[in-house]
Amino acid sequence: MPYADWTHILIPGDPVAQGRPRFYPVGKPGKQHMAAVDPPKSKRWKAHAQDHMRSEVDQPADRLDPIRLELMAVFACPKSDYRKRTPRPRRSHTKRPDIDNVLKAVLDAGTGVLWIDDDQVCEVHARKIIGAQDEAPRVELSYAVILPEELP
């Protein structure tokens, strides 16, 4: 069975979860509405991620293409966990941020760059780990178009 080609992207730096939007009144009194604004940390990380995504991809996938996505968020090993004799290996990251919020930030960053809209992503495998001692924090992202032959 043929498989689509995978595209691999490395986004260096600490993974950041999509923060909660802040709402502010916009417009003249009597005709105001609320506008949602991305938190600055999320906005900066998504711009950083999009720069790395653009360097790897010429144009987004077609609007009709279903997308398969694999994501690994590698967090830095805390300095308090460092060991001299037996360096810490990789291990599962079981604290905040939640994996779904990290995934949401990646999906939002990929919109318009890797895919037209994040509703095209219909298969996801995501994990978050604490990297080995001295391992650089990053987000590793791989995606591919799901071919009709691959559907069940």
Secondary structure, DSSP 8 states (H G I E B T S, - for coil): ------EEEEEES--------EEEEESSTTS-EEEEE--HHHHHHHHHHHHHHHHH-SS---TT--EEEEEEEEE---GGG--SSS----EE--SSS-HHHHHHHHHHHHBTTTBS-GGGEEEEEEEEEE--TT---EEEEEEEE--GGG--
